[in-house]
Amino acid sequence: MDWLIVAPWVVGVLFLVAVVAGFIDSIAGGGGLISLPALLAAGISPAQAIATNKLSAVGGSFSASLYFVRRGVVDLNDQKLNIACTFVGAVLGAILIQRLQADMLRQILPLLIIGIGLYFLLTPKLGENDRHRRLSALPYALVGGGCVGFYDGFFGPGAGSFYALGFVTLCGFNLAKATAHAKVLNFTSNFGGLLFFILGGKVLWGVGFVMMAGQFLGARMGARMVLSKGQKMIRPMVVIVSVVMSCKLIYDNHGAEIHHWLTLHI
């Protein structure tokens, strides 16, 4: 039983961490930056932490998606093709990550995420209003759904930002609308990836369900903020999360070298 692995008070802390992670993730993505390190700090093995975090993320992305659908911001009938391509992409990515090393992607990813942050920072009018659509339904489903879904199943960090950026730049959505649609695809790819973690038997169900409940609550609060505050809140949040995520990924990749350089020069 995973209750024996984690003390009850630690489970309570993880619930609160999940609330915060769900709130941030529903607005700008990157909630895993908070929840995954918390699971690792609780003494859970990396494989189990990643699998349990995916279960938790499913709860958050489902909560935000449900809120946006019920408010009429997202029409699921219009997103069937995107959802299907995203699910297939996520499953393929989850299968492939079990056979390949993601070292090259780990090196490139911080640059891509920094690029997203700079793009949002330097284009203050981005996503202010709906604009002309650049890709029709099928090409967008393959690129914005299938390719990003594949990435989310394969690796994951920043997928929510990639989804939102695709809806803004290729579909012409305003930023709040893009964020809402991004959560639906994010839930789809989270769910697709989770299936393979379940098959691998790595999910800690007790801890995962507690954190899922936390993310569900946090994401609901964040989703409300998306519709009430819109671009004024989403844009700076995306920039901040992109910077933090990039710094963390760089440290994860080169922490030893950075520490050695600081030791020599300070």
C-alpha positions in Angstrom: 0.0 0.0 0.0 1.4 3.4 -0.9 0.0 4.9 2.3 2.9 3.0 4.0 5.4 4.7 1.7 4.3 8.3 2.5 3.4 9.6 6.0 -0.2 11.0 6.4 1.1 14.5 7.0 3.1 14.4 3.9 0.0 13.3 1.9 -1.7 16.5 3.3 1.2 18.6 2.1 1.1 17.0 -1.3 -2.7 17.8 -1.5 -1.9 21.5 -0.9 0.9 21.4 -3.4 -1.5 19.9 -6.0 -4.0 22.7 -5.4 -1.3 25.3 -6.3 0.0 23.2 -9.2 -3.5 22.8 -10.6 -4.2 26.5 -10.3 -1.0 27.5 -12.1 -1.3 24.8 -14.7 -4.8 25.8 -15.8 -3.6 29.3 -16.5 -0.2 29.0 -17.9 0.8 25.3 -17.8 3.9 24.1 -15.9 2.1 22.8 -12.9 4.3 19.7 -13.0 7.2 22.0 -12.0 5.6 22.1 -8.6 3.9 18.7 -8.1 6.7 16.5 -9.5 9.5 17.8 -7.3 7.2 17.6 -4.3 6.6 13.9 -5.0 10.3 13.3 -5.3 11.0 15.2 -2.1 8.5 12.9 -0.4 10.8 10.0 -1.0 8.9 8.5 -3.9 11.1 6.9 -6.6 11.4 8.8 -9.9 9.4 6.3 -12.0 6.6 6.2 -9.4 6.6 10.0 -9.0 6.3 10.6 -12.8 3.4 8.1 -13.1 1.6 9.4 -10.0 2.1 13.0 -11.2 0.5 12.1 -14.5 -2.6 10.8 -12.6 -2.7 14.0 -10.7 -2.4 16.1 -13.8 -5.3 14.3 -15.4 -7.5 15.5 -12.5 -6.4 19.1 -13.0 -6.7 19.2 -16.8 -10.1 17.4 -16.6 -11.4 19.9 -14.1 -10.4 22.9 -16.2 -11.7 21.3 -19.4 -15.0 20.5 -17.8 -15.4 24.1 -16.6 -14.6 25.6 -20.0 -17.0 23.2 -21.8 -19.8 23.9 -19.4 -19.3 27.6 -19.8 -19.6 27.2 -23.6 -16.0 28.4 -24.3 -15.1 25.0 -25.9 -17.4 23.1 -28.2 -16.3 19.5 -28.1 -17.9 18.7 -31.4 -15.5 21.2 -33.1 -12.6 19.6 -31.3 -13.2 15.9 -32.2 -10.4 15.8 -34.8 -8.0 17.6 -32.6 -8.8 15.3 -29.7 -8.4 12.2 -31.8 -5.0 13.3 -33.2 -3.8 14.4 -29.8 -4.7 11.0 -28.2 -2.9 9.0 -30.9 0.1 11.3 -30.7 0.3 11.0 -26.9 0.0 7.2 -27.1 2.8 6.9 -29.7 5.0 9.3 -27.7 4.4 7.2 -24.5 5.4 4.0 -26.3 8.5 5.6 -27.9 9.8 7.1 -24.6 10.1 3.6 -23.2 12.5 2.6 -26.0 14.5 5.8 -26.6 16.6 8.2 -24.5 15.3 11.8 -24.4 18.7 13.4 -23.7 18.8 15.5 -26.9 15.3 16.8 -26.3 16.3 17.7 -22.7 19.1 19.9 -24.1 16.9 21.6 -26.8 13.7 22.1 -24.7 14.9 25.0 -22.5 15.6 27.0 -25.6 12.2 26.3 -27.0 10.4 27.3 -23.8 12.5 30.4 -23.4 11.4 31.2 -27.0 7.8 30.9 -26.1 8.2 33.2 -23.1 10.0 35.8 -25.1 7.3 35.6 -27.8 4.6 36.3 -25.3 6.7 39.0 -23.6 7.6 40.9 -26.8 4.2 40.7 -28.5 1.9 42.6 -26.0 -1.1 42.4 -28.5 -0.7 38.6 -28.9 -4.1 36.9 -28.4 -5.9 40.2 -27.5 -8.6 39.5 -30.1 -9.5 36.7 -32.4 -7.6 36.8 -35.7 -7.6 35.1 -39.1 -7.1 31.3 -39.0 -3.9 30.1 -40.7 -4.5 26.4 -40.9 -7.6 24.5 -41.7 -9.0 21.7 -39.4 -7.0 18.6 -40.5 -3.5 20.2 -40.9 -4.0 21.9 -37.5 -5.1 18.6 -35.9 -2.0 16.9 -37.1 0.4 19.7 -36.1 -1.3 21.3 -33.0 -2.9 18.1 -31.8 -0.9 15.1 -33.0 2.6 16.6 -32.8 2.2 18.3 -29.5 0.3 15.3 -28.1 3.3 13.1 -29.2 5.6 15.5 -27.4 3.5 15.4 -24.2 3.4 11.6 -24.2 7.1 11.4 -25.0 8.5 14.0 -22.6 5.9 16.6 -21.4 7.2 19.8 -19.9 5.6 22.9 -21.4 3.0 21.0 -23.4 0.2 23.3 -22.2 2.1 26.3 -23.5 2.7 24.7 -26.9 -1.0 23.9 -27.2 -2.0 27.4 -26.3 0.6 29.0 -28.7 -0.7 26.8 -31.5 -4.3 27.9 -31.0 -3.2 31.6 -30.9 -0.9 31.6 -33.9 -2.4 29.0 -36.2 -6.1 29.1 -35.3 -6.3 32.8 -34.5 -7.9 32.4 -31.1 -7.7 35.1 -28.4 -5.5 34.1 -25.5 -8.3 33.1 -23.1 -10.0 31.0 -25.7 -6.7 29.4 -26.7 -6.0 28.6 -23.0 -9.4 27.0 -22.6 -9.0 24.8 -25.8 -5.4 23.9 -24.7 -6.6 22.4 -21.5 -8.9 20.0 -23.4 -6.0 18.7 -25.5 -3.8 18.7 -22.5 -6.3 16.4 -20.7 -6.4 14.2 -23.8 -2.6 13.7 -23.9 -2.3 13.4 -20.1 -4.9 10.6 -20.2 -3.3 8.9 -23.2 0.1 8.9 -21.4 -1.5 7.8 -18.1 -2.8 4.6 -19.7 0.8 3.3 -20.2 1.9 4.3 -16.8 -1.0 2.2 -15.4 0.0 -0.7 -17.5 3.5 -0.4 -16.1 2.2 -0.6 -12.6 4.0 2.5 -11.4 1.1 4.6 -10.2 0.7 5.1 -6.4 -3.1 5.2 -6.4 -3.7 6.5 -2.9 -1.4 9.5 -3.2 -2.3 10.0 -6.8 -6.1 10.3 -6.0 -5.4 12.7 -3.2 -3.3 14.9 -5.5 -5.8 14.5 -8.3 -8.5 16.0 -5.9 -6.1 18.9 -5.1 -5.4 19.6 -8.8 -9.1 19.4 -9.5 -9.9 22.1 -7.0 -6.9 24.3 -8.0 -7.6 24.0 -11.7 -11.3 25.0 -11.2 -10.1 28.2 -9.5 -7.6 28.9 -12.2 -10.1 28.3 -15.0 -12.4 30.9 -13.5 -9.5 33.4 -13.5 -8.8 32.7 -17.1 -12.3 33.8 -18.1 -12.5 36.7 -15.7 -9.0 38.1 -16.1 -8.1 36.9 -19.6 -5.0 38.1 -21.4 -4.0 40.5 -18.5 -3.3 37.5 -16.3 -2.4 34.7 -18.7 0.3 36.5 -20.6 2.6 37.4 -17.6 1.9 34.0 -16.1 3.1 32.3 -19.3 6.2 34.4 -19.3 7.0 33.7 -15.7 6.4 30.0 -15.9 8.4 29.8 -19.1 11.4 31.4 -17.4 11.1 29.2 -14.3 10.6 26.0 -16.3 13.6 26.8 -18.5 15.9 27.5 -15.5 14.8 24.3 -13.9 15.5 22.2 -17.0 18.9 23.9 -17.5 19.8 23.1 -13.9 18.5 19.5 -14.2 20.8 19.1 -17.3 23.8 21.0 -16.1 23.5 21.3 -12.4 26.9 19.7 -11.6 28.7 21.9 -14.1 27.0 25.1 -12.8 27.8 24.2 -9.2 31.5 23.5 -10.2 31.8 26.8 -12.1 30.3 28.7 -9.1 32.7 27.0 -6.7 35.7 28.1 -8.9 34.6 31.7 -9.5 32.8 32.7 -6.2 
